[in-house]
Amino acid sequence: MKAAYLEQFGGPEVLQYGDLPDPVAGPGDVVVDVHAASVNAADWKFRAGQYARHDNIKFPQIPGRDFSGAISAVGSDVHDLKVGDDVFGVLNAGKEGTYCEKIAVKAAIIAKKPPALSHVDAAALALTGLTAIDSIENTLKLKRGETILIQGGAGGVAGFAIQLAKHIGARVITTTSAANRDYVRDLGADEIIDYTAQDFTQVVTGCDAVFDTVGDDVARKSFAVLKPGGRAAFIASGAQAPKPDRSDVTALRPPVPRSRAAMERVAALFAAGAIRPPAIKLYRLPQAADAHRLSESRHFRGKLVFQVR
Ligand SMILES: NC(=O)c1ccc[n+]([C@@H]2O[C@H](COP(=O)([O-])OP(=O)(O)OC[C@H]3O[C@@H](n4cnc5c(N)ncnc54)[C@H](OP(=O)(O)O)[C@@H]3O)[C@@H](O)[C@H]2O)c1
């Protein structure tokens, strides 16, 4: 099969394109002919060696965590999916490898793709949807009538989170650069702060919740906008939430477990009209280095997706 892969960690230029062996379906696995795979920020962090325990990594390594495609083989013990089913999902935590034409994945953590959702859109919504749902619904337990600040509104996870928070009935404040103001308004944001012109800590107060997708200083400063008893969830600050600088708020790190139920929740939110796919820039696998350069710049809108087939 064709794949974009690494023979070493490094800059975007280490991404190569060529032939690697086809995977086989082990017990409980299906092989999926990948139609689309999305670029997530985790992919360039992985490529750069930021996640690697170098002794355990064997090259070649294929990056990529989510996909949409059609099942082409079924392993033993798989009875609920069959060859020809269109499916989408996210690889198990700690696994990479969707920038390619075929993957083997546990059947139990993937779901059928709604027919009305294209493969490209399904790939774009897979890890972003899983993460936003686990953050907004399971971790922050956001409720109707609450106010949430979502940091980084034009990104993939935050764009899903804005729509989900509005679907729940919350009031949404978000941060973005001026170029993405209309984009986040269309997603449903009630109040938009241009972070290049305004310090959010000066204009936002009394939030019930914060969802930070930006990290670093933005994450650390986010505690300031919470009301007493408020809660904040962080997905761009590593494995632990930053420690709050006040004692009357809670800092949370969503665990983002993979499951078929979570993918079915993504599909159900799409089918209900609560979530629509983000803005998407398409790439082909040989352009993986270009896609990583843009992803790593952290200034684009929505999602970058490989159209594989
Ligand atoms: N399981 C997990 O824990 C998990 C899963 C998915 C993602 N993540 C992490 O979550 C983070 C977000 O990922 P993502 O893919 O959604 O988006 P991303 O690619 O990391 O972010 C892109 C967006 O960030 C915005 N942005 C950059 N700096 C900003 C700032 N200072 N204030 C407000 N917005 C800013 C940009 O908008 P402008 O162009 O307008 O600046 C752009 O739209 C990443 O760190 C990723 O690794 C974690």
The ligand as a Gaussian input file, in Angstrom:
#p B3LYP/6-31G(d) Opt

LIG

0 1
 N       -6.966000      13.646000      23.089000
 C       -6.459000      14.835000      23.265000
 O       -6.022000      15.153000      24.328000
 C       -6.448000      15.823000      22.129000
 C       -7.197000      15.550000      20.990000
 C       -7.217000      16.496000      19.952000
 C       -6.443000      17.646000      20.078000
 N       -5.684000      17.851000      21.200000
 C       -4.855000      19.071000      21.323000
 O       -5.750000      20.172000      21.292000
 C       -5.102000      21.278000      20.681000
 C       -6.037000      21.848000      19.615000
 O       -6.047000      21.016000      18.483000
 P       -6.890000      21.392000      17.178000
 O       -6.498000      20.360000      16.166000
 O       -8.287000      21.566000      17.528000
 O       -6.398000      22.830000      16.741000
 P       -4.923000      23.392000      16.382000
 O       -4.532000      22.925000      15.073000
 O       -3.969000      23.061000      17.471000
 O       -5.207000      24.945000      16.439000
 C       -5.504000      25.699000      15.322000
 C       -6.312000      26.901000      15.739000
 O       -5.786000      27.519000      16.916000
 C       -6.113000      28.899000      16.847000
 N       -5.204000      29.644000      17.728000
 C       -3.850000      29.610000      17.723000
 N       -3.371000      30.385000      18.728000
 C       -4.451000      30.924000      19.361000
 C       -4.622000      31.802000      20.473000
 N       -3.566000      32.297000      21.145000
 N       -5.876000      32.118000      20.884000
 C       -6.954000      31.621000      20.217000
 N       -6.862000      30.799000      19.149000
 C       -5.614000      30.446000      18.729000
 C       -5.942000      29.236000      15.397000
 O       -6.830000      30.296000      15.051000
 P       -6.264000      31.666000      14.461000
 O       -5.674000      31.304000      13.115000
 O       -7.469000      32.536000      14.402000
 O       -5.190000      32.105000      15.410000
 C       -6.320000      27.939000      14.660000
 O       -7.620000      27.974000      14.126000
 C       -3.745000      20.772000      20.173000
 O       -2.738000      21.113000      21.107000
 C       -3.927000      19.276000      20.143000
 O       -2.718000      18.552000      20.298000
 C       -5.689000      16.974000      22.230000

